[in-house]
Amino acid sequence: MRTTNASIAAAILPLVGGPANVTSAAHCMTRLRLDLRDRSLVQEEALRALPAVLGVVADDDTYQILLGPGTVARVTPEFEALLAGASTAEQLAARGAELKAARRQRNTTPVKLLLRRIANIFVPLIPALIGCGVIAGLNGLLVNLGWLGTITPALAAVAAGFMALIAVFVGHNTAKEFGGTPVLGGAVAAVIVYAGVAKVTVFGMTLAPGQGGVLGALAAAVLGTYVEKWCRGWVPEALDVLVTPTLTVLIAGLVTLYALMYAAGELSTAIGTAANWLLAHTGVFAGLILGGLFLPLVMLGLHQALIPIHTTLIEQQGYTVLLPILAMAGAGQVGAAAAVYVRLRHDTSIRTTIKSALPAGLLGVGEPLIYGVSLPLGRPFVTACAGGAAGGAFVGFFSMLGDKVGSSAIGPSGWALFPLLAGNRGLALTAAIYAGGLLTGYVVGFAATYFFGLTGLTGLPEPAGPADSAGPADSAGPADSAGSVGPAGLTDPADPADPAGLSVARAKVEP
């Protein structure tokens, strides 16, 4: 397997301009993220043609190559090894930092910068959340089956240990992200989960360990970072190693105890109450909106703002009730792609793209289908959102009946979310409701795309069925440039040089 991963990295490197054009490389759950000196050197058509590459996305900061979960984590070290052979790690880091700073100054708004920082804090925690969530689900299954031997307390301890100390990890990552000393951020945030805070009285009220949760840890670490930077500005170098850490932990720790824990605790409670009330009283409408708008939120990068909310709900209730509803957007996307596959019977290129990307889509990795199918075609992206809205409304309806469907971790969706499901009515019913939502999203996404998503395109006959309510002259139709909807770097579907073979002018549909 190492040889395969090395060959993938070796194939990608010359197509992005070679080692001299790459200033830094990193990866997230599915993408190899590159900082490039000159994007005009990228051979994008050849890059997309590589069998291992599921798609390409370019934003203001990075050039992103979609490789899929698991694969990207194995290919990135091989890619970095190739870079190291041409340049030292220090030189790469310096050039990457310089390029990132210049691009952020030119193109990044304060909101985007804040959301990116939130993602950088919480995304590294997702693997641990997934692992502990799966173990917690397995333990719950064993308990429900009555297997209360010595193994279930051990599994409970393994699953709950990370969540009990998640504030420390959030504090560590926050300080690192905001330019402070990571271990000092973790030390300040550790105050929140220390059992001894139960002996502290603040304004006549006794604090509770964990009060404020990840939001309190986030605020505490940010404060600690600013205190540390303030100290660095006036403390003599000879005393810095003693004075700066002491004042950082002391000042930020006391403010955390006497202000941040209470304020963050109230905010966390309000978030949990609001989420439960919203689904209990307006479940269908809330599910419709959340499921329908999640794909556009992902396109704009605004979904990152939901990460702390998910984590807060998991801390409070053991699961987040929002993620299963948001996961319905992926179901709508799968249904839309299936409809495109059925109707574009003679377009070998797009059908090949769908066949390779559909398994990942079923497991909740939607980028290949989004960037390879629905966005380039235009209107199928909208009909995919309709499928997500229908699936979200389905799950929301059962929330109004008192049947909560939640996830014990964030990250996976689609079929991959089943091992992480949790709720208040038992695993069987929770899984059945979630499966019903997925099926609803598939069906509505397929039907909406089949009857409405590909009408009005040049050379496409109208399918048998309901008339296109938008009309062939609908200005929001697929003839619009996908670049106006999603991130920069997407090929205009009307471009005859489209390397993905998705040009609307070449599409042939059979009803």
C-alpha positions as a printed Julia matrix, in Angstrom:
511×3 Matrix{Float64}:
   0.0    0.0     0.0
   2.94   2.31    0.67
   4.04   1.98   -2.96
   0.57   2.94   -4.18
   0.41   6.01   -1.94
   3.92   7.03   -2.97
   3.0    6.7    -6.65
  -0.1    8.87   -6.15
   2.01  11.58   -4.52
   4.64  11.29   -7.27
   1.94  11.66   -9.93
   0.39  14.74   -8.28
   3.58  16.71   -7.61
   4.65  17.53  -11.2
   1.05  18.42  -12.13
   0.93  21.18   -9.48
   4.13  22.79  -10.75
   6.75  20.68   -9.01
   8.4   21.11   -5.61
   9.47  24.68   -6.29
   5.83  25.74   -6.74
   4.61  24.2    -3.45
   5.22  26.31   -0.35
   3.32  24.14    2.13
   1.17  21.0     2.24
  -1.42  19.78    4.75
  -4.58  17.71    4.76
  -8.04  17.65    6.33
 -10.54  14.77    6.38
 -10.72  14.41    2.59
  -8.46  16.97    0.89
  -4.77  17.56    0.27
  -4.4   21.32    0.82
  -1.53  23.04   -0.97
  -0.18  26.58   -0.92
   1.16  27.3    -4.42
   3.42  30.09   -5.65
   1.87  30.26   -9.11
  -1.46  28.54   -9.83
  -1.02  29.01  -13.57
   1.58  26.22  -13.45
  -1.06  23.68  -12.38
  -2.05  21.2   -15.09
  -5.6   20.91  -13.83
  -6.99  18.79  -16.66
  -4.28  16.17  -16.19
  -4.67  16.4   -12.41
  -8.4   15.69  -12.6
  -7.71  12.75  -14.88
  -5.65  10.92  -12.24
  -7.66   7.89  -10.98
  -7.0    8.74   -7.33
  -8.18  12.36   -7.67
 -11.91  12.79   -6.97
 -11.99  16.51   -7.69
 -10.19  19.83   -7.36
 -11.24  22.96   -5.47
  -9.4   26.3    -5.29
 -10.21  28.95   -2.7
  -8.54  32.18   -1.67
  -5.95  30.47    0.51
  -5.3   26.93   -0.7
  -5.44  24.66   -3.73
  -7.34  21.56   -2.6
  -7.16  18.11   -4.18
  -9.95  15.71   -3.16
  -8.55  12.26   -2.43
 -11.14  10.92    0.02
 -10.96   9.89    3.69
  -8.17   7.51    4.62
  -6.38   7.96    1.31
  -5.47  11.6     1.93
  -3.97  10.78    5.33
  -1.66   8.22    3.7
  -0.76  10.18    0.57
   0.1   13.44    2.37
   3.19  12.08    4.2
   4.48  10.68    0.91
   3.88  14.04   -0.74
   5.67  15.85    2.09
   8.59  13.43    1.77
   8.95  14.36   -1.89
   8.93  18.04   -0.97
  11.52  17.5     1.75
  13.88  16.04   -0.8
  13.82  19.28   -2.75
  13.71  21.81    0.1
  14.18  21.92    3.83
  11.17  21.86    6.13
  12.19  25.23    7.55
  12.22  26.88    4.13
   8.82  25.4     3.27
   7.33  26.6     6.56
   8.74  30.1     6.12
   7.51  30.45    2.53
   4.12  28.95    3.43
   3.64  31.29    6.36
   4.61  34.29    4.23
   2.22  33.32    1.45
  -0.64  32.61    3.83
  -0.19  35.95    5.57
  -0.16  37.84    2.26
  -3.25  36.06    0.93
  -5.19  36.44    4.15
  -4.43  40.14    4.24
  -5.71  40.57    0.68
  -8.67  38.22    0.53
  -9.83  37.15    3.99
 -12.69  38.91    5.72
 -12.85  38.96    9.54
 -15.77  36.52    9.51
 -13.98  34.02    7.26
 -10.85  34.3     9.38
 -12.83  33.62   12.55
 -14.58  30.59   11.04
 -11.31  29.23    9.74
  -9.79  29.57   13.19
 -12.75  27.77   14.75
 -12.29  24.94   12.27
  -8.56  24.77   13.01
  -9.34  24.42   16.71
 -12.0   21.74   16.52
 -11.29  19.72   13.34
  -8.15  18.06   14.85
 -10.39  16.74   17.65
 -12.8   14.94   15.29
 -10.9   11.6    15.08
 -11.02  11.26   18.87
 -14.69  12.24   18.92
 -15.47   9.59   16.31
 -13.5    6.86   18.05
 -14.98   7.57   21.47
 -18.44   7.94   19.94
 -18.31   4.52   18.3
 -17.1    2.94   21.56
 -19.9    4.69   23.46
 -22.43   3.33   20.97
 -21.04  -0.18   21.29
 -21.18   0.08   25.06
 -24.78   1.27   24.94
 -25.7   -1.67   22.73
 -24.13  -4.12   25.17
 -25.94  -2.5    28.09
 -29.28  -2.7    26.25
 -28.63  -6.38   25.57
 -28.1   -6.93   29.28
 -24.41  -7.74   29.03
 -23.43  -5.92   32.21
 -20.14  -7.7    32.85
 -16.79  -6.2    33.59
 -16.33  -5.0    30.0
 -19.1   -2.37   29.94
 -17.67  -0.18   32.77
 -14.3   -0.36   31.02
 -15.8    0.68   27.68
 -17.68   3.51   29.39
 -14.43   4.8    30.89
 -12.6    4.63   27.56
 -15.44   6.4    25.74
 -15.99   9.11   28.36
 -12.37   9.93   29.21
 -11.76  12.18   26.22
 -15.03  14.07   26.62
 -14.27  14.66   30.31
 -11.08  16.48   29.32
 -12.05  17.93   25.95
 -11.82  21.45   27.39
  -8.07  20.96   27.86
  -7.6   19.97   24.21
  -9.72  22.9    23.05
  -7.62  25.26   25.16
  -4.4   23.8    23.77
  -5.54  24.16   20.14
  -6.98  27.64   20.75
  -3.72  29.01   22.13
  -1.84  27.45   19.24
  -4.22  28.98   16.7
  -4.12  32.47   18.24
  -0.33  32.57   18.56
   0.11  31.67   22.23
   1.88  28.82   23.99
  -0.35  25.73   23.53
   0.38  24.18   26.92
  -0.54  27.44   28.69
  -3.86  27.48   26.85
  -4.46  23.91   28.01
  -3.49  24.82   31.57
  -5.93  27.72   31.72
  -8.75  25.66   30.18
  -8.05  22.81   32.63
  -9.42  25.01   35.41
 -12.9   24.42   33.97
 -12.81  20.63   34.38
 -10.91  20.53   37.67
 -13.04  18.86   40.34
 -11.87  21.36   42.95
 -13.88  24.22   41.42
 -16.85  22.78   43.3
 -15.35  24.42   46.4
 -15.23  27.85   44.77
 -18.1   30.25   45.45
 -18.71  33.05   42.96
 -21.22  35.74   43.93
 -22.95  33.36   46.3
 -23.09  30.49   43.78
 -20.98  27.34   43.78
 -19.28  26.43   40.52
 -19.67  22.98   38.99
 -16.8   21.1    37.3
 -17.16  21.41   33.54
 -19.39  24.48   33.77
 -18.98  26.46   30.55
 -17.62  23.46   28.62
 -15.81  23.98   25.35
 -17.09  27.54   24.99
 -15.59  28.47   28.32
 -12.33  26.73   27.38
 -12.25  28.62   24.1
 -12.74  31.97   25.82
 -10.27  31.16   28.6
  -7.51  30.18   26.17
  -8.06  33.27   24.01
  -7.79  35.44   27.12
  -4.68  33.56   28.23
  -3.08  34.15   24.82
  -3.65  37.9    25.04
  -2.32  38.0    28.6
   0.77  36.08   27.49
   1.43  38.47   24.6
   0.94  41.42   26.93
   3.5   39.99   29.34
   6.0   39.37   26.55
   5.87  43.07   25.77
   7.24  44.31   29.1
   8.69  41.45   31.13
  12.53  41.43   30.96
  13.95  38.48   29.05
  15.81  37.24   32.11
  12.53  36.9    34.03
  10.29  35.89   31.14
  10.48  32.15   31.78
   9.16  32.66   35.33
   6.91  35.72   35.18
   5.04  35.26   31.87
   3.67  31.73   32.44
   2.78  32.57   36.04
   0.85  35.73   35.21
  -0.8   34.08   32.2
  -2.2   31.18   34.21
  -3.01  33.32   37.27
  -4.83  36.19   35.54
  -6.63  34.1    32.92
  -7.43  31.4    35.48
  -9.01  33.8    37.96
 -11.04  35.54   35.25
 -12.17  32.12   34.05
 -13.33  31.16   37.55
 -15.03  34.41   38.43
 -16.58  35.34   35.08
 -16.08  33.09   32.04
 -17.29  29.82   33.55
 -20.6   31.35   34.58
 -21.13  33.28   31.33
 -20.13  30.36   29.11
 -22.25  28.01   31.2
 -25.32  30.18   30.67
 -24.61  30.37   26.93
 -24.11  26.6    26.67
 -27.36  25.96   28.5
 -29.16  28.4    26.2
 -27.8   26.61   23.11
 -29.01  23.23   24.35
 -32.41  24.6    25.36
 -32.85  26.4    22.05
 -31.93  23.32   19.97
 -34.33  21.09   21.92
 -37.16  23.65   21.8
 -36.66  24.29   18.1
 -36.97  20.63   17.16
 -39.72  19.85   19.69
 -42.0   22.69   18.57
 -41.0   23.45   14.96
 -39.33  20.17   14.0
 -40.68  19.89   10.45
 -39.95  23.51    9.58
 -36.57  23.51   11.31
 -35.59  20.27    9.58
 -36.74  21.67    6.24
 -34.58  24.78    6.62
 -31.52  23.1     8.12
 -31.5   20.19    5.67
 -32.18  22.44    2.69
 -29.59  25.1     3.42
 -26.69  22.98    4.61
 -25.13  22.44    1.17
 -25.02  26.21    0.47
 -23.54  26.73    3.94
 -20.81  24.24    3.08
 -20.15  26.06   -0.2
 -19.7   29.35    1.68
 -17.7   27.8     4.52
 -20.26  28.96    7.09
 -20.92  25.41    8.33
 -17.76  25.71   10.42
 -19.64  27.94   12.84
 -21.74  24.9    13.83
 -18.77  22.87   15.12
 -18.72  24.42   18.63
 -22.51  24.04   18.82
 -22.31  20.33   17.98
 -19.54  19.85   20.54
 -21.5   21.73   23.21
 -24.58  19.58   22.64
 -22.49  16.39   22.83
 -21.0   17.62   26.11
 -24.43  18.41   27.58
 -26.64  15.64   26.27
 -24.27  12.97   24.98
 -25.27  13.64   21.36
 -26.02  16.44   18.94
 -29.56  16.51   17.54
 -28.54  18.8    14.68
 -26.07  16.58   12.81
 -28.51  13.86   11.66
 -30.75  16.55   10.17
 -27.83  18.27    8.44
 -26.7   14.88    7.12
 -29.87  14.75    5.03
 -28.26  17.26    2.66
 -25.91  14.48    1.6
 -28.86  12.18    0.96
 -30.41  14.76   -1.36
 -27.08  15.02   -3.16
 -26.92  11.25   -3.68
 -30.48  11.17   -5.04
 -29.74  14.03   -7.42
 -26.6   12.32   -8.7
 -28.51   9.1    -9.28
 -31.09  10.97  -11.36
 -28.37  12.6   -13.46
 -26.84   9.15  -14.0
 -30.17   7.74  -15.21
 -31.0   10.6   -17.57
 -27.56  11.27  -19.06
 -27.33   7.8   -20.53
 -24.98   8.72  -23.35
 -22.64  11.01  -21.41
 -19.92   8.5   -20.51
 -17.76  11.09  -18.77
 -20.3   12.27  -16.22
 -21.61   8.74  -15.6
 -18.04   7.62  -14.87
 -17.65  10.51  -12.44
 -20.88   9.57  -10.67
 -19.99   5.87  -10.47
 -16.65   6.65   -8.84
 -18.02   9.3    -6.46
 -21.33   7.69   -5.44
 -19.9    5.19   -2.9
 -18.15   8.05   -1.09
 -21.39  10.06   -1.23
 -23.33   7.24    0.41
 -20.78   7.3     3.24
 -21.21  11.05    3.7
 -18.31  12.4     1.64
 -20.2   14.7    -0.7
 -17.47  16.87   -2.25
 -16.85  14.66   -5.32
 -20.55  14.68   -6.23
 -20.96  18.38   -5.46
 -17.95  19.61   -7.42
 -18.02  16.95  -10.1
 -21.76  16.78  -10.84
 -24.37  19.04   -9.27
 -22.59  22.41   -9.12
 -21.2   22.27  -12.68
 -24.66  21.41  -14.0
 -26.3   24.11  -11.88
 -29.92  23.22  -11.24
 -29.2   19.72   -9.82
 -27.51  21.5    -6.92
 -30.83  23.18   -6.12
 -32.81  19.96   -6.46
 -30.27  18.21   -4.23
 -31.02  20.86   -1.61
 -34.72  20.03   -2.02
 -33.96  16.39   -1.22
 -32.0   17.46    1.86
 -34.9   19.64    2.99
 -37.35  16.74    2.65
 -35.11  14.39    4.63
 -34.59  17.02    7.3
 -38.33  17.6     7.59
 -38.84  13.83    8.02
 -36.41  13.63   10.95
 -37.77  16.9    12.36
 -41.32  15.5    12.33
 -40.33  12.68   14.67
 -38.55  15.19   16.9
 -41.91  16.9    17.34
 -43.3   13.53   18.44
 -40.59  13.3    21.1
 -38.29  10.89   19.27
 -34.87  12.52   19.28
 -32.27  11.4    16.75
 -28.73  12.43   17.59
 -25.09  11.65   16.9
 -22.53  11.0    19.62
 -19.74  12.51   17.48
 -19.25  14.89   14.57
 -17.53  14.22   11.26
 -19.26  11.27    9.55
 -22.65  11.41    7.89
 -24.6    9.25    5.45
 -24.38   5.54    6.18
 -21.2    6.14    8.2
 -23.3    7.86   10.86
 -25.22   4.71   11.86
 -22.58   3.5    14.39
 -22.7    6.92   16.07
 -26.47   7.29   16.37
 -27.96   7.99   19.79
 -31.36   9.1    21.0
 -33.95   8.95   23.75
 -36.08   6.07   22.41
 -33.61   3.25   21.89
 -31.14   2.49   19.14
 -33.53   0.54   16.9
 -36.11   3.32   16.62
 -33.4    5.98   16.3
 -31.76   4.09   13.43
 -35.13   3.5    11.75
 -35.99   7.23   11.82
 -32.56   8.18   10.48
 -32.83   5.55    7.73
 -36.28   6.88    6.84
 -34.83  10.37    6.54
 -32.06   9.14    4.25
 -34.57   7.29    2.08
 -36.76  10.4     1.88
 -33.76  12.5     0.86
 -32.75   9.97   -1.8
 -36.25   9.76   -3.29
 -37.04  13.48   -3.28
 -33.57  14.4    -4.53
 -33.91  11.86   -7.35
 -37.45  12.88   -8.34
 -36.79  16.63   -8.18
 -33.68  16.26  -10.31
 -35.22  13.82  -12.78
 -38.29  15.97  -13.5
 -36.97  19.49  -12.91
 -33.19  19.44  -12.48
 -32.21  18.9   -16.1
 -35.0   20.64  -17.99
 -34.38  23.71  -20.11
 -30.87  22.66  -21.19
 -29.87  22.78  -24.83
 -30.57  19.48  -26.53
 -32.32  17.9   -23.56
 -35.83  16.55  -24.17
 -38.4   17.06  -21.45
 -38.96  13.93  -19.32
 -42.36  12.38  -18.96
 -43.97  13.74  -15.83
 -44.89  17.05  -14.25
 -44.11  20.21  -16.17
 -41.05  22.21  -15.19
 -42.48  24.83  -12.91
 -39.43  27.06  -13.35
 -39.78  27.15  -17.13
 -37.02  26.76  -19.7
 -36.1   30.42  -19.41
 -35.64  30.27  -15.64
 -32.7   32.52  -14.86
 -31.64  30.27  -12.0
 -31.32  27.27  -14.3
 -28.25  25.16  -14.9
 -27.01  27.42  -17.65
 -25.86  29.8   -14.89
 -22.19  29.65  -14.02
 -21.51  27.42  -11.07
 -18.76  29.79  -10.09
 -21.38  32.26   -8.84
 -22.66  29.68   -6.36
 -19.6   27.88   -5.04
 -15.96  28.62   -4.35
 -13.51  29.94   -6.89
 -11.89  27.46   -9.19
 -15.01  25.7   -10.47
 -15.25  25.29  -14.21
 -18.04  27.16  -15.95
 -20.44  24.45  -17.2
 -20.89  26.34  -20.44
 -17.14  26.21  -21.18
 -16.48  23.77  -24.06
 -13.04  23.11  -22.6
 -14.46  21.75  -19.36
 -11.96  19.08  -18.3
 -14.52  17.12  -16.34
 -16.58  16.56  -19.46
 -19.61  18.22  -17.9
 -20.38  20.79  -20.56
 -24.1   21.34  -20.8
 -23.82  21.64  -24.56
 -22.63  18.03  -24.8
 -25.22  16.51  -22.46
 -27.64  14.04  -23.94
 -30.62  12.91  -21.91
 -33.07  10.12  -22.39
 -36.39  10.51  -20.57
